[in-house]
Amino acid sequence: MSERFERHRQPWRQDEIQKLHQFAGKGMSLKAIAKALTRSEESVKDRAKVDGLTIAKLR
């Protein structure tokens, strides 16, 4: 359980923000982006909202 909160409340680094923009541009899902960045889905969703990005919804 401790490994899940290892990165709890860490500030976003510039390289992570760039990767988020790339992944969102490629149309990756929220779950896939969160896993690739080792962040929670909620954190990714919040950061995307701040940056004005749209995350693709898988159907």
C-alpha distance matrix in Angstrom:
0.0 3.8 5.5 5.6 7.5 9.3 12.4 12.4 16.1 17.6 21.2 22.5 24.5 27.8 27.0 24.0 26.4 28.9 26.6 25.6 29.4 30.1 27.5 28.7 32.2 31.6 30.5 26.9 24.6 22.0 19.2 20.8 21.3 17.7 16.5 19.4 18.7 14.9 14.9 14.1 17.1 17.9 18.3 20.4 22.5 23.2 24.3 26.4 28.1 28.9 30.5 32.3 30.8 30.6 27.8 29.1 28.3 28.1 30.4
3.8 0.0 3.8 5.4 5.7 6.4 10.0 10.3 14.0 15.1 18.9 20.5 22.3 25.8 25.2 22.5 25.0 27.7 25.6 25.0 28.7 29.5 27.4 28.7 32.2 31.9 31.0 27.6 25.6 22.9 20.4 21.6 21.5 17.9 16.9 19.3 18.0 14.2 14.3 14.2 17.6 18.2 17.8 20.2 22.6 22.8 23.5 26.0 27.8 28.1 29.6 31.8 30.5 30.8 28.3 30.0 29.6 29.8 32.3
5.5 3.8 0.0 3.8 5.5 5.0 8.3 9.8 13.6 14.0 17.6 18.6 20.0 23.3 22.3 19.6 22.4 24.8 22.5 22.1 25.9 26.4 24.2 25.9 29.3 28.7 28.2 24.6 23.0 20.5 17.9 18.6 18.5 15.2 13.7 15.8 14.8 11.0 11.8 12.4 15.8 17.1 16.4 18.2 20.9 21.6 21.8 24.1 26.2 26.6 27.7 29.9 28.4 28.7 26.0 27.6 27.5 27.5 30.3
5.6 5.4 3.8 0.0 3.8 5.7 7.7 8.3 11.9 12.9 16.4 17.2 19.2 22.4 21.6 18.5 20.8 23.4 21.1 20.1 23.9 24.7 22.3 23.5 27.0 26.6 25.7 22.2 20.2 17.5 15.0 16.3 16.2 12.6 11.8 14.4 13.3 9.5 9.4 9.1 12.4 13.6 13.4 15.3 17.7 18.5 19.1 21.3 23.2 23.9 25.2 27.1 25.6 25.6 23.0 24.6 24.3 24.5 27.2
7.5 5.7 5.5 3.8 0.0 3.8 5.5 4.9 8.7 10.2 13.8 15.4 17.6 21.1 20.8 17.8 20.0 22.9 21.2 20.1 23.8 25.1 23.1 24.0 27.6 27.7 26.9 23.6 21.8 18.6 16.8 18.2 17.4 13.7 13.7 16.0 14.0 10.5 9.5 9.4 13.0 13.1 12.3 14.9 17.3 17.3 17.9 20.6 22.2 22.4 24.0 26.3 25.2 25.7 23.5 25.7 25.5 26.3 29.1
9.3 6.4 5.0 5.7 3.8 0.0 3.8 5.6 9.2 9.2 12.9 14.4 16.0 19.5 19.1 16.6 19.2 21.9 20.3 19.8 23.5 24.6 22.9 24.4 27.7 27.8 27.4 24.2 22.9 20.0 18.2 18.9 17.8 14.4 14.0 15.4 13.2 9.9 9.9 11.1 14.9 15.4 13.8 15.9 18.9 18.8 18.7 21.4 23.5 23.3 24.4 27.1 26.0 26.8 24.7 26.9 27.3 27.9 31.0
12.4 10.0 8.3 7.7 5.5 3.8 0.0 3.8 6.3 5.7 9.2 10.6 12.4 16.0 15.9 13.2 15.6 18.5 17.2 16.7 20.3 21.6 20.2 21.5 24.8 25.2 25.0 22.1 20.9 17.9 16.8 17.4 15.6 12.4 12.7 13.7 10.9 8.2 7.4 9.3 13.0 13.2 10.9 13.0 16.1 15.7 15.2 18.1 20.2 19.7 20.8 23.6 22.6 23.8 22.0 24.6 25.3 26.3 29.6
12.4 10.3 9.8 8.3 4.9 5.6 3.8 0.0 3.8 5.6 9.2 11.3 13.9 17.5 18.0 15.2 16.8 20.1 19.1 17.9 21.3 23.2 21.7 22.4 25.8 26.6 25.9 23.1 21.6 18.2 17.3 18.7 16.9 13.4 14.5 16.0 13.1 10.6 8.6 9.0 12.5 11.7 9.8 12.7 15.2 14.3 14.5 17.7 19.1 18.7 20.4 23.0 22.5 23.6 22.0 24.7 25.1 26.5 29.6
16.1 14.0 13.6 11.9 8.7 9.2 6.3 3.8 0.0 3.8 6.4 9.1 12.2 15.6 16.9 14.2 15.2 18.8 18.5 17.0 20.0 22.4 21.4 21.6 24.9 26.2 25.7 23.3 22.0 18.4 18.4 19.8 17.4 14.3 16.1 17.2 13.8 12.3 9.7 10.1 13.0 11.5 8.8 12.0 14.1 12.3 12.3 15.9 16.9 15.9 17.9 20.7 20.7 22.3 21.3 24.4 25.1 27.0 30.1
17.6 15.1 14.0 12.9 10.2 9.2 5.7 5.6 3.8 0.0 3.8 6.5 8.8 12.5 13.7 11.4 12.8 16.2 16.1 15.3 18.3 20.4 19.9 20.6 23.6 24.9 24.9 22.6 21.8 18.6 18.6 19.3 16.5 13.9 15.5 15.7 12.1 11.1 9.3 11.1 14.0 13.2 9.9 12.1 14.9 13.3 12.2 15.7 17.3 16.0 17.2 20.4 20.3 22.2 21.2 24.4 25.6 27.4 30.8
21.2 18.9 17.6 16.4 13.8 12.9 9.2 9.2 6.4 3.8 0.0 3.8 6.4 9.7 11.7 10.0 10.5 14.0 14.7 13.9 16.4 18.8 18.9 19.3 22.0 23.8 24.0 22.2 21.9 18.8 19.6 19.9 16.7 14.8 16.8 16.5 12.7 12.9 10.9 12.8 15.0 13.9 10.2 11.8 14.4 12.4 10.5 14.0 15.5 13.5 14.5 18.0 18.2 20.7 20.3 23.7 25.4 27.5 31.0
22.5 20.5 18.6 17.2 15.4 14.4 10.6 11.3 9.1 6.5 3.8 0.0 3.8 6.6 8.4 6.4 6.7 10.2 11.0 10.3 12.7 15.1 15.4 15.9 18.4 20.2 20.7 19.2 19.2 16.5 17.6 17.5 14.0 12.8 15.0 14.0 10.3 11.5 9.9 12.2 13.8 13.4 9.6 9.9 12.7 11.3 8.5 11.5 13.7 11.8 12.0 15.5 15.3 17.9 17.6 21.0 23.0 25.1 28.7
24.5 22.3 20.0 19.2 17.6 16.0 12.4 13.9 12.2 8.8 6.4 3.8 0.0 3.8 5.5 5.3 6.4 8.9 10.1 10.7 12.7 14.5 15.5 16.7 18.6 20.3 21.4 20.0 20.7 18.5 19.5 18.7 15.2 14.5 16.2 14.4 10.9 12.6 12.0 15.0 16.6 16.7 13.0 12.6 15.7 14.7 11.4 13.8 16.3 14.3 13.6 17.2 16.9 19.7 19.4 22.6 24.9 26.9 30.6
27.8 25.8 23.3 22.4 21.1 19.5 16.0 17.5 15.6 12.5 9.7 6.6 3.8 0.0 3.8 5.4 5.1 6.3 8.8 9.9 10.8 12.6 14.4 15.5 16.7 18.7 20.3 19.5 20.8 19.1 20.5 19.3 15.7 15.9 17.7 15.3 12.3 14.9 14.5 17.4 18.4 18.6 15.0 13.9 16.6 15.7 12.0 13.5 16.2 14.1 12.4 16.0 15.6 18.7 18.9 22.0 24.8 26.8 30.5
27.0 25.2 22.3 21.6 20.8 19.1 15.9 18.0 16.9 13.7 11.7 8.4 5.5 3.8 0.0 3.8 5.4 5.1 6.3 8.6 9.9 10.6 12.3 14.2 15.3 16.6 18.6 17.5 19.2 17.9 19.0 17.2 13.8 14.5 15.5 12.7 10.2 13.1 13.6 16.9 17.9 18.9 15.6 13.9 16.9 16.9 13.4 14.3 17.5 16.1 14.2 17.3 16.1 18.7 18.3 21.0 23.8 25.4 29.2
24.0 22.5 19.6 18.5 17.8 16.6 13.2 15.2 14.2 11.4 10.0 6.4 5.3 5.4 3.8 0.0 3.8 5.4 5.1 6.1 8.7 9.8 10.4 12.1 14.1 15.3 16.6 15.0 16.1 14.5 15.5 14.1 10.6 10.8 12.3 9.9 6.9 9.9 10.0 13.1 14.0 15.1 11.9 10.2 13.5 13.7 10.4 11.5 14.9 14.0 12.6 15.6 14.1 16.3 15.5 18.3 20.8 22.4 26.2
26.4 25.0 22.4 20.8 20.0 19.2 15.6 16.8 15.2 12.8 10.5 6.7 6.4 5.1 5.4 3.8 0.0 3.8 5.4 5.0 6.3 8.7 9.9 10.5 12.3 14.4 15.5 14.7 15.9 14.2 16.1 15.1 11.3 12.0 14.3 12.2 9.5 12.6 11.8 14.2 14.3 14.8 11.7 9.6 12.1 12.0 8.3 8.9 12.1 10.9 9.0 12.1 11.0 13.8 13.7 16.9 19.7 21.8 25.5
28.9 27.7 24.8 23.4 22.9 21.9 18.5 20.1 18.8 16.2 14.0 10.2 8.9 6.3 5.1 5.4 3.8 0.0 3.8 5.4 5.1 6.3 8.7 10.0 10.6 12.5 14.5 14.2 16.2 15.5 17.3 15.6 12.0 13.7 15.5 12.7 10.8 14.4 14.4 16.9 16.8 17.8 15.0 12.4 14.7 15.1 11.5 11.2 14.5 13.6 10.8 13.3 11.8 14.4 14.4 17.0 20.2 22.1 25.7
26.6 25.6 22.5 21.1 21.2 20.3 17.2 19.1 18.5 16.1 14.7 11.0 10.1 8.8 6.3 5.1 5.4 3.8 0.0 3.8 5.4 5.0 6.0 8.4 9.7 10.5 12.4 11.4 13.5 13.0 14.4 12.2 8.9 10.9 12.1 9.1 8.0 11.8 12.3 14.9 14.7 16.5 14.1 11.1 13.8 15.0 11.9 11.3 15.1 15.0 12.6 14.7 12.3 14.0 13.1 15.2 18.2 19.5 23.3
25.6 25.0 22.1 20.1 20.1 19.8 16.7 17.9 17.0 15.3 13.9 10.3 10.7 9.9 8.6 6.1 5.0 5.4 3.8 0.0 3.8 5.4 5.2 6.0 8.4 9.9 10.7 9.7 11.1 10.1 12.1 10.7 7.1 9.0 11.3 9.2 7.9 11.4 10.9 12.7 11.9 13.4 11.2 7.9 10.1 11.6 8.7 7.7 11.5 11.9 9.8 11.6 9.0 10.7 9.7 12.4 15.3 17.1 20.8
29.4 28.7 25.9 23.9 23.8 23.5 20.3 21.3 20.0 18.3 16.4 12.7 12.7 10.8 9.9 8.7 6.3 5.1 5.4 3.8 0.0 3.8 5.6 5.2 6.0 8.7 10.0 10.4 12.5 12.1 14.8 13.3 10.0 12.4 14.8 12.6 11.6 15.2 14.6 16.2 14.9 16.0 14.1 10.7 12.0 13.2 10.2 8.2 11.5 11.8 8.7 10.0 7.4 9.5 9.7 12.2 15.6 17.7 21.3
30.1 29.5 26.4 24.7 25.1 24.6 21.6 23.2 22.4 20.4 18.8 15.1 14.5 12.6 10.6 9.8 8.7 6.3 5.0 5.4 3.8 0.0 3.8 5.5 5.1 6.3 8.8 9.2 12.1 12.7 14.9 12.5 9.8 13.0 14.4 11.6 11.7 15.5 15.7 17.6 16.3 18.2 16.5 13.0 14.5 16.3 13.5 11.5 14.9 15.6 12.5 13.4 10.4 11.6 11.0 12.5 16.0 17.4 20.9
27.5 27.4 24.2 22.3 23.1 22.9 20.2 21.7 21.4 19.9 18.9 15.4 15.5 14.4 12.3 10.4 9.9 8.7 6.0 5.2 5.6 3.8 0.0 3.8 5.4 5.1 6.5 5.6 8.5 9.3 11.2 8.9 6.5 10.0 11.4 9.1 9.9 13.4 13.6 15.1 13.5 15.8 14.7 11.0 12.5 15.0 12.9 10.8 14.3 15.7 13.3 13.8 10.4 10.5 8.8 9.9 13.0 14.0 17.7
28.7 28.7 25.9 23.5 24.0 24.4 21.5 22.4 21.6 20.6 19.3 15.9 16.7 15.5 14.2 12.1 10.5 10.0 8.4 6.0 5.2 5.5 3.8 0.0 3.8 5.4 5.1 5.8 7.9 8.5 11.5 10.2 7.9 11.0 13.3 11.8 12.1 15.3 14.7 15.3 13.1 14.8 14.1 10.3 10.7 13.2 11.5 8.5 11.5 13.4 11.0 10.7 7.0 6.8 5.6 7.2 10.7 12.6 16.1
32.2 32.2 29.3 27.0 27.6 27.7 24.8 25.8 24.9 23.6 22.0 18.4 18.6 16.7 15.3 14.1 12.3 10.6 9.7 8.4 6.0 5.1 5.4 3.8 0.0 3.8 5.4 7.7 10.6 12.0 14.8 13.1 11.1 14.5 16.4 14.5 15.0 18.4 18.1 19.1 16.9 18.6 17.7 14.0 14.3 16.5 14.4 11.3 14.0 15.6 12.6 11.9 8.5 8.5 8.4 9.1 12.8 14.4 17.6
31.6 31.9 28.7 26.6 27.7 27.8 25.2 26.6 26.2 24.9 23.8 20.2 20.3 18.7 16.6 15.3 14.4 12.5 10.5 9.9 8.7 6.3 5.1 5.4 3.8 0.0 3.8 5.7 9.3 11.7 13.8 11.5 10.5 14.2 15.3 13.3 14.8 18.1 18.4 19.3 17.2 19.5 19.0 15.2 15.8 18.5 16.8 13.9 16.8 18.6 15.9 15.4 11.7 10.9 9.6 9.0 12.4 13.0 16.1
30.5 31.0 28.2 25.7 26.9 27.4 25.0 25.9 25.7 24.9 24.0 20.7 21.4 20.3 18.6 16.6 15.5 14.5 12.4 10.7 10.0 8.8 6.5 5.1 5.4 3.8 0.0 3.8 6.6 9.3 11.7 10.2 9.7 13.2 14.7 13.6 15.1 18.0 17.7 18.0 15.3 17.5 17.7 14.0 13.9 17.0 16.0 12.8 15.3 17.8 15.7 14.6 10.8 8.8 6.9 5.4 8.6 9.4 12.5
26.9 27.6 24.6 22.2 23.6 24.2 22.1 23.1 23.3 22.6 22.2 19.2 20.0 19.5 17.5 15.0 14.7 14.2 11.4 9.7 10.4 9.2 5.6 5.8 7.7 5.7 3.8 0.0 3.8 6.7 8.3 6.4 6.5 10.0 11.0 10.3 12.2 14.7 14.8 15.0 12.6 15.4 15.6 12.1 12.5 16.0 15.1 12.6 15.5 18.0 16.3 15.8 12.0 10.3 7.2 6.2 8.5 8.6 12.3
24.6 25.6 23.0 20.2 21.8 22.9 20.9 21.6 22.0 21.8 21.9 19.2 20.7 20.8 19.2 16.1 15.9 16.2 13.5 11.1 12.5 12.1 8.5 7.9 10.6 9.3 6.6 3.8 0.0 3.8 5.4 5.2 6.2 8.6 10.0 10.6 12.4 14.0 13.5 12.9 9.9 12.8 13.9 10.7 10.7 14.4 14.5 12.2 14.6 17.5 16.6 16.0 12.5 10.2 6.5 5.5 6.2 6.4 10.1
22.0 22.9 20.5 17.5 18.6 20.0 17.9 18.2 18.4 18.6 18.8 16.5 18.5 19.1 17.9 14.5 14.2 15.5 13.0 10.1 12.1 12.7 9.3 8.5 12.0 11.7 9.3 6.7 3.8 0.0 3.8 5.5 5.2 6.1 8.6 9.9 10.6 11.8 10.5 9.4 6.3 9.0 10.2 7.3 7.3 11.1 11.5 9.9 12.2 15.1 14.8 14.6 11.5 9.8 6.2 7.2 7.5 8.8 12.3
19.2 20.4 17.9 15.0 16.8 18.2 16.8 17.3 18.4 18.6 19.6 17.6 19.5 20.5 19.0 15.5 16.1 17.3 14.4 12.1 14.8 14.9 11.2 11.5 14.8 13.8 11.7 8.3 5.4 3.8 0.0 3.8 5.5 5.2 6.2 8.7 10.1 10.3 9.7 8.5 6.2 9.8 11.1 9.1 9.9 13.4 14.0 13.1 15.5 18.1 18.0 18.2 15.2 13.6 10.0 10.3 9.9 9.8 13.0
20.8 21.6 18.6 16.3 18.2 18.9 17.4 18.7 19.8 19.3 19.9 17.5 18.7 19.3 17.2 14.1 15.1 15.6 12.2 10.7 13.3 12.5 8.9 10.2 13.1 11.5 10.2 6.4 5.2 5.5 3.8 0.0 3.8 5.5 5.2 6.1 8.6 9.7 10.3 10.5 9.0 12.6 13.0 10.4 11.9 15.3 15.0 13.9 16.9 19.2 18.4 18.8 15.4 14.2 10.6 10.6 11.2 10.7 14.2
21.3 21.5 18.5 16.2 17.4 17.8 15.6 16.9 17.4 16.5 16.7 14.0 15.2 15.7 13.8 10.6 11.3 12.0 8.9 7.1 10.0 9.8 6.5 7.9 11.1 10.5 9.7 6.5 6.2 5.2 5.5 3.8 0.0 3.8 5.4 5.1 6.1 8.3 8.4 9.3 7.9 11.1 10.6 7.5 9.7 12.7 11.7 10.8 14.1 15.9 15.0 15.8 12.7 12.2 9.1 10.4 11.9 12.5 16.3
17.7 17.9 15.2 12.6 13.7 14.4 12.4 13.4 14.3 13.9 14.8 12.8 14.5 15.9 14.5 10.8 12.0 13.7 10.9 9.0 12.4 13.0 10.0 11.0 14.5 14.2 13.2 10.0 8.6 6.1 5.2 5.5 3.8 0.0 3.8 5.5 5.3 5.7 5.0 5.6 5.2 8.5 8.1 6.1 8.8 11.5 11.1 11.2 14.2 15.9 15.7 17.0 14.4 14.1 11.1 12.8 13.6 14.3 17.8
16.5 16.9 13.7 11.8 13.7 14.0 12.7 14.5 16.1 15.5 16.8 15.0 16.2 17.7 15.5 12.3 14.3 15.5 12.1 11.3 14.8 14.4 11.4 13.3 16.4 15.3 14.7 11.0 10.0 8.6 6.2 5.2 5.4 3.8 0.0 3.8 5.5 4.9 6.5 7.7 8.2 11.7 11.4 9.9 12.6 15.2 14.7 14.9 18.0 19.5 19.2 20.5 17.7 17.3 14.1 15.0 15.6 15.5 18.8
19.4 19.3 15.8 14.4 16.0 15.4 13.7 16.0 17.2 15.7 16.5 14.0 14.4 15.3 12.7 9.9 12.2 12.7 9.1 9.2 12.6 11.6 9.1 11.8 14.5 13.3 13.6 10.3 10.6 9.9 8.7 6.1 5.1 5.5 3.8 0.0 3.8 5.6 7.9 10.3 10.7 14.0 12.8 10.6 13.7 16.1 14.7 14.7 18.2 19.3 18.3 19.9 16.9 17.0 14.1 15.3 16.7 16.6 20.2
18.7 18.0 14.8 13.3 14.0 13.2 10.9 13.1 13.8 12.1 12.7 10.3 10.9 12.3 10.2 6.9 9.5 10.8 8.0 7.9 11.6 11.7 9.9 12.1 15.0 14.8 15.1 12.2 12.4 10.6 10.1 8.6 6.1 5.3 5.5 3.8 0.0 3.8 5.4 8.6 9.8 12.3 10.3 8.6 12.2 13.8 12.1 12.8 16.3 16.8 16.1 18.2 15.9 16.6 14.3 16.3 17.9 18.6 22.2
14.9 14.2 11.0 9.5 10.5 9.9 8.2 10.6 12.3 11.1 12.9 11.5 12.6 14.9 13.1 9.9 12.6 14.4 11.8 11.4 15.2 15.5 13.4 15.3 18.4 18.1 18.0 14.7 14.0 11.8 10.3 9.7 8.3 5.7 4.9 5.6 3.8 0.0 3.8 6.9 9.3 11.8 10.1 9.7 13.2 14.7 13.7 15.0 18.1 18.7 18.7 20.8 18.6 19.1 16.5 18.4 19.3 19.8 23.2
14.9 14.3 11.8 9.4 9.5 9.9 7.4 8.6 9.7 9.3 10.9 9.9 12.0 14.5 13.6 10.0 11.8 14.4 12.3 10.9 14.6 15.7 13.6 14.7 18.1 18.4 17.7 14.8 13.5 10.5 9.7 10.3 8.4 5.0 6.5 7.9 5.4 3.8 0.0 3.8 6.5 8.3 6.4 6.7 10.1 11.2 10.8 12.5 15.1 15.8 16.3 18.4 16.7 17.2 14.9 17.2 18.0 19.0 22.4
14.1 14.2 12.4 9.1 9.4 11.1 9.3 9.0 10.1 11.1 12.8 12.2 15.0 17.4 16.9 13.1 14.2 16.9 14.9 12.7 16.2 17.6 15.1 15.3 19.1 19.3 18.0 15.0 12.9 9.4 8.5 10.5 9.3 5.6 7.7 10.3 8.6 6.9 3.8 0.0 3.8 5.3 5.2 6.4 8.6 10.0 10.8 12.4 14.3 15.6 16.8 18.3 16.6 16.6 14.2 16.3 16.4 17.5 20.6
17.1 17.6 15.8 12.4 13.0 14.9 13.0 12.5 13.0 14.0 15.0 13.8 16.6 18.4 17.9 14.0 14.3 16.8 14.7 11.9 14.9 16.3 13.5 13.1 16.9 17.2 15.3 12.6 9.9 6.3 6.2 9.0 7.9 5.2 8.2 10.7 9.8 9.3 6.5 3.8 0.0 3.8 5.5 5.1 6.0 8.6 10.0 10.5 12.2 14.3 15.4 16.1 14.2 13.6 10.9 12.9 12.7 14.1 17.2
17.9 18.2 17.1 13.6 13.1 15.4 13.2 11.7 11.5 13.2 13.9 13.4 16.7 18.6 18.9 15.1 14.8 17.8 16.5 13.4 16.0 18.2 15.8 14.8 18.6 19.5 17.5 15.4 12.8 9.0 9.8 12.6 11.1 8.5 11.7 14.0 12.3 11.8 8.3 5.3 3.8 0.0 3.8 5.5 5.1 6.1 8.6 9.9 10.6 12.4 14.3 15.1 14.1 13.8 12.1 14.6 14.4 16.4 19.2
18.3 17.8 16.4 13.4 12.3 13.8 10.9 9.8 8.8 9.9 10.2 9.6 13.0 15.0 15.6 11.9 11.7 15.0 14.1 11.2 14.1 16.5 14.7 14.1 17.7 19.0 17.7 15.6 13.9 10.2 11.1 13.0 10.6 8.1 11.4 12.8 10.3 10.1 6.4 5.2 5.5 3.8 0.0 3.8 5.5 5.2 6.2 8.6 9.9 10.7 12.4 14.1 13.3 14.0 12.7 15.7 16.3 18.5 21.6
20.4 20.2 18.2 15.3 14.9 15.9 13.0 12.7 12.0 12.1 11.8 9.9 12.6 13.9 13.9 10.2 9.6 12.4 11.1 7.9 10.7 13.0 11.0 10.3 14.0 15.2 14.0 12.1 10.7 7.3 9.1 10.4 7.5 6.1 9.9 10.6 8.6 9.7 6.7 6.4 5.1 5.5 3.8 0.0 3.8 5.5 5.2 6.1 8.6 9.9 10.6 12.0 10.4 11.0 9.4 12.5 13.6 15.8 19.2
22.5 22.6 20.9 17.7 17.3 18.9 16.1 15.2 14.1 14.9 14.4 12.7 15.7 16.6 16.9 13.5 12.1 14.7 13.8 10.1 12.0 14.5 12.5 10.7 14.3 15.8 13.9 12.5 10.7 7.3 9.9 11.9 9.7 8.8 12.6 13.7 12.2 13.2 10.1 8.6 6.0 5.1 5.5 3.8 0.0 3.8 5.6 5.2 6.2 8.8 10.0 10.3 9.1 8.9 7.8 11.0 11.7 14.5 17.6
23.2 22.8 21.6 18.5 17.3 18.8 15.7 14.3 12.3 13.3 12.4 11.3 14.7 15.7 16.9 13.7 12.0 15.1 15.0 11.6 13.2 16.3 15.0 13.2 16.5 18.5 17.0 16.0 14.4 11.1 13.4 15.3 12.7 11.5 15.2 16.1 13.8 14.7 11.2 10.0 8.6 6.1 5.2 5.5 3.8 0.0 3.8 5.5 5.1 6.3 8.8 9.8 9.9 10.9 10.9 14.4 15.2 18.2 21.2
24.3 23.5 21.8 19.1 17.9 18.7 15.2 14.5 12.3 12.2 10.5 8.5 11.4 12.0 13.4 10.4 8.3 11.5 11.9 8.7 10.2 13.5 12.9 11.5 14.4 16.8 16.0 15.1 14.5 11.5 14.0 15.0 11.7 11.1 14.7 14.7 12.1 13.7 10.8 10.8 10.0 8.6 6.2 5.2 5.6 3.8 0.0 3.8 5.3 5.1 6.3 8.5 8.5 10.6 10.8 14.5 16.3 19.2 22.4
26.4 26.0 24.1 21.3 20.6 21.4 18.1 17.7 15.9 15.7 14.0 11.5 13.8 13.5 14.3 11.5 8.9 11.2 11.3 7.7 8.2 11.5 10.8 8.5 11.3 13.9 12.8 12.6 12.2 9.9 13.1 13.9 10.8 11.2 14.9 14.7 12.8 15.0 12.5 12.4 10.5 9.9 8.6 6.1 5.2 5.5 3.8 0.0 3.8 5.5 5.1 5.9 4.9 6.8 7.5 11.3 13.4 16.5 19.7
28.1 27.8 26.2 23.2 22.2 23.5 20.2 19.1 16.9 17.3 15.5 13.7 16.3 16.2 17.5 14.9 12.1 14.5 15.1 11.5 11.5 14.9 14.3 11.5 14.0 16.8 15.3 15.5 14.6 12.2 15.5 16.9 14.1 14.2 18.0 18.2 16.3 18.1 15.1 14.3 12.2 10.6 9.9 8.6 6.2 5.1 5.3 3.8 0.0 3.8 5.4 5.0 6.0 7.5 9.2 12.8 14.4 17.9 20.6
28.9 28.1 26.6 23.9 22.4 23.3 19.7 18.7 15.9 16.0 13.5 11.8 14.3 14.1 16.1 14.0 10.9 13.6 15.0 11.9 11.8 15.6 15.7 13.4 15.6 18.6 17.8 18.0 17.5 15.1 18.1 19.2 15.9 15.9 19.5 19.3 16.8 18.7 15.8 15.6 14.3 12.4 10.7 9.9 8.8 6.3 5.1 5.5 3.8 0.0 3.8 5.5 7.8 10.5 12.3 16.1 18.0 21.4 24.3
30.5 29.6 27.7 25.2 24.0 24.4 20.8 20.4 17.9 17.2 14.5 12.0 13.6 12.4 14.2 12.6 9.0 10.8 12.6 9.8 8.7 12.5 13.3 11.0 12.6 15.9 15.7 16.3 16.6 14.8 18.0 18.4 15.0 15.7 19.2 18.3 16.1 18.7 16.3 16.8 15.4 14.3 12.4 10.6 10.0 8.8 6.3 5.1 5.4 3.8 0.0 3.8 5.6 9.1 11.3 14.9 17.5 20.8 23.9
32.3 31.8 29.9 27.1 26.3 27.1 23.6 23.0 20.7 20.4 18.0 15.5 17.2 16.0 17.3 15.6 12.1 13.3 14.7 11.6 10.0 13.4 13.8 10.7 11.9 15.4 14.6 15.8 16.0 14.6 18.2 18.8 15.8 17.0 20.5 19.9 18.2 20.8 18.4 18.3 16.1 15.1 14.1 12.0 10.3 9.8 8.5 5.9 5.0 5.5 3.8 0.0 3.8 6.7 9.8 13.1 15.6 19.1 21.9
30.8 30.5 28.4 25.6 25.2 26.0 22.6 22.5 20.7 20.3 18.2 15.3 16.9 15.6 16.1 14.1 11.0 11.8 12.3 9.0 7.4 10.4 10.4 7.0 8.5 11.7 10.8 12.0 12.5 11.5 15.2 15.4 12.7 14.4 17.7 16.9 15.9 18.6 16.7 16.6 14.2 14.1 13.3 10.4 9.1 9.9 8.5 4.9 6.0 7.8 5.6 3.8 0.0 3.8 6.5 9.7 12.6 15.9 18.8
30.6 30.8 28.7 25.6 25.7 26.8 23.8 23.6 22.3 22.2 20.7 17.9 19.7 18.7 18.7 16.3 13.8 14.4 14.0 10.7 9.5 11.6 10.5 6.8 8.5 10.9 8.8 10.3 10.2 9.8 13.6 14.2 12.2 14.1 17.3 17.0 16.6 19.1 17.2 16.6 13.6 13.8 14.0 11.0 8.9 10.9 10.6 6.8 7.5 10.5 9.1 6.7 3.8 0.0 3.8 6.4 9.1 12.5 15.3
27.8 28.3 26.0 23.0 23.5 24.7 22.0 22.0 21.3 21.2 20.3 17.6 19.4 18.9 18.3 15.5 13.7 14.4 13.1 9.7 9.7 11.0 8.8 5.6 8.4 9.6 6.9 7.2 6.5 6.2 10.0 10.6 9.1 11.1 14.1 14.1 14.3 16.5 14.9 14.2 10.9 12.1 12.7 9.4 7.8 10.9 10.8 7.5 9.2 12.3 11.3 9.8 6.5 3.8 0.0 3.8 6.4 9.5 12.7
29.1 30.0 27.6 24.6 25.7 26.9 24.6 24.7 24.4 24.4 23.7 21.0 22.6 22.0 21.0 18.3 16.9 17.0 15.2 12.4 12.2 12.5 9.9 7.2 9.1 9.0 5.4 6.2 5.5 7.2 10.3 10.6 10.4 12.8 15.0 15.3 16.3 18.4 17.2 16.3 12.9 14.6 15.7 12.5 11.0 14.4 14.5 11.3 12.8 16.1 14.9 13.1 9.7 6.4 3.8 0.0 3.8 6.3 9.4
28.3 29.6 27.5 24.3 25.5 27.3 25.3 25.1 25.1 25.6 25.4 23.0 24.9 24.8 23.8 20.8 19.7 20.2 18.2 15.3 15.6 16.0 13.0 10.7 12.8 12.4 8.6 8.5 6.2 7.5 9.9 11.2 11.9 13.6 15.6 16.7 17.9 19.3 18.0 16.4 12.7 14.4 16.3 13.6 11.7 15.2 16.3 13.4 14.4 18.0 17.5 15.6 12.6 9.1 6.4 3.8 0.0 3.8 6.4
28.1 29.8 27.5 24.5 26.3 27.9 26.3 26.5 27.0 27.4 27.5 25.1 26.9 26.8 25.4 22.4 21.8 22.1 19.5 17.1 17.7 17.4 14.0 12.6 14.4 13.0 9.4 8.6 6.4 8.8 9.8 10.7 12.5 14.3 15.5 16.6 18.6 19.8 19.0 17.5 14.1 16.4 18.5 15.8 14.5 18.2 19.2 16.5 17.9 21.4 20.8 19.1 15.9 12.5 9.5 6.3 3.8 0.0 3.8
30.4 32.3 30.3 27.2 29.1 31.0 29.6 29.6 30.1 30.8 31.0 28.7 30.6 30.5 29.2 26.2 25.5 25.7 23.3 20.8 21.3 20.9 17.7 16.1 17.6 16.1 12.5 12.3 10.1 12.3 13.0 14.2 16.3 17.8 18.8 20.2 22.2 23.2 22.4 20.6 17.2 19.2 21.6 19.2 17.6 21.2 22.4 19.7 20.6 24.3 23.9 21.9 18.8 15.3 12.7 9.4 6.4 3.8 0.0
